Amino acid sequence: MDRSDLQQAPATLLTPHLELVKPRVEHAEAVRESVNASLSALQHVRWAQQPFSQADAQRFCQADIDRVDAGECLIYFAFDRNTRQFVGNLDLHSFDFAVPSCQIGYVGDARWAGKGLMREAAMRLIDLAFSLGVQRLEARCDLRNTRSIHFAQSLGLHYEGLLRGAARDPQGKLCDEVLLARLCHDQVMAAAA
């Protein structure tokens, strides 16, 4: 597995309820609306600490496009297949091709919370990661972000430990992170669904 595998990943992934597509500039309005509607739930997301203007959203989408094109990561925007409404964005990042491993990231639109759609999208992205040859998938969550930790556990990631003083939060303060991981051969219990 190497960067070329990421660059050749499918542009679109389907689930029963969602279409996951690589970012495009024309997604900017949907991203802007989602961030602005979800701000109160995004206190742990560095790039979502203030309302997005249309220009902010366009820059955000273009930066995602550039990172995907460079083979740095895989980013998908999830849309409801029936309504075409934006559900959230997900990514695979921080690849270590020697293992190979990566981290998963997810930010859902708060208006869709509790419907299981972000879990459906994340499970599809995890399937893609393992099909590309990833052996270890990690999530690193701010210790205070219990919702994100619970979500990672619902995806079959196991708590591995606490990383003290491992990152800076959006306010620039040193914070602890929880490390969760799933190996490609781990069995995900049906109860996690």
N, C-alpha and C positions, 0 to 999 in steps of 0.2 A: 504494500500500500504506500502511495506517495501523493504529492500534490495533484498530479494529473488525474488520479482517481476522483478527487474532489471536483476538479474542473469538468469532468465528464459525468458527474452525477446528474440524475434526471432533473429537468427543469420543473416538472410537475409531479406531485405525489397525490394519490387519491386515498381516501378512507370512506367508510359508508356515508358520513355526513359532511366531509370537508374536502376541499381542494387546497393543497399546499403548493405554493408557487414561489420560485426564486424572486427576490425583490425587483421591482421596476419603478421608475420615476413616477409613472401614473398611479402608483399606490399611495402617493404622498397625502392626498386628501383623507383617505381611509386611516392612515397612520396618525395624522394630525387629530382627527376626531376621536380616535381611540385613546391616544395619550391624554388628551384634554378631558375626556370623560372619566378617565381612570386615575387621575393624579393622586387622589387621596389613598389609593391602594398601592401606589408605586414608590413609597418612601425609601425603599432599599435599592431602587434602580437609579444608578448614577445619571443616566442620560434623560431621565424623566422627572426632573425636580421643579420644572416650571412649564407653563403652557407652551405648546408648540405653535408657531406661526406656520403659514404655508411654506415659507422659505426654509424654516427649520426642518420641516417634514421632508422637503425635497432634498436638503443636504443629508439628512439621515438616510433616506432611501439610496441616494447616490453613493454614500460611503459604504453601505451594505453591498451594493452592486460591485463596487471596486474591490472590496475584500473577497467576495465570492469569485470574481474574475481572476484575482491574483492567486487563488488556490489556498487562501489563508483559512477559510472556514466555509461551512455550508449554512445558508440562511434561507428560511422559508417563511412566507406569510400565509397564514391559514384563513381561508374564507369559507363560510357556510355555502354548501353546494346549491341549496335552494334559494336562499335570500341574497347571496353574493355579499353578505356583510362580513366585515373584517372581524376575526375572532382573536387573533394574536400573532405574535412572531416567535419563532423558535430558531435555535442555531446549534450547530456543532462547532466547537472552537478549541483553541489551545491544543492542537494536535501534536502528539509525539509519535512520529512515524516509525521510530525504532521499536516501540512496544508492540503494536500501535495502540494508542489511546487518545481520548479526547474528552472534553467536557460538554455537557448539554446546558443550554440556557433557554429560558422560556419567560415570556411576558404576555399575559392574557389581558384582553379587554374586560374590564370589570363588569360591563353590562352582560357578559356571557358567563359570569362566574356561577359555579354550581351545576352546570349542565353537562359536564363531562367531555366537552369538546376539546379543551386544551390537553386533557389526558389522551384522548383519541389521537390528536395530532402528535403529541410527544411519543406515544408508542410507535407510531408510524415512522417517526424520525429515528428512533432507536433501532427499529428493524433495518432501516437504511444503513445506519452506522455499522451494524454487525454484518450486513451483506457486503459492505465495502472492505471488510477485514478488520475492523476495530475489535480488539480483544477486551478492552477495559473502558467503560464509560463512567465518568465522574460528574458529580454536581458539587459545587461549593456554594454554600448558603450562609449569609450572615446569621449568626447564632440567634439573633432577635427575630429573624424572619421565619417564624414557625410555620406559616402557610406554605412557603417554598420548600421547607424541609419535609413537611407532610406530603406535599405533592411529589417530591422526588421519591419518597418511600412508596407512594402508590404506584410508581413506575417500576418498582422492583429494585431500586437502589438501596443498598444496605449502609447503615451508619458505620463508619470506620473510625471516626475520631474527631477531636476538636483541634483546630489549628489556631493557637493563641496568637493574637496580634498579627494575623496573616494578611490583612487587607485594610484599605481605607474605605470608610463608608462615604455616601454622597456628600456629607458635611465635612469630609476630610479627617475624621477622627479614626484612630486605630481601632479595629474591631476584630472579634474572633469569628472564625468560619467553621462550620460543620462540614466535614468531608463525607460524602456518600458515594458509593460506587456499585456498579453492576458489571459482572464479567459476561462474556458472550455465551458461556455455557450455563449460567445461573438459570434456574427454573423460577418463573414468576408465578406465584400462587394465584389461583382464581379469586381468592378473597381480596387480593389487592385491586382487583378490577372494580 
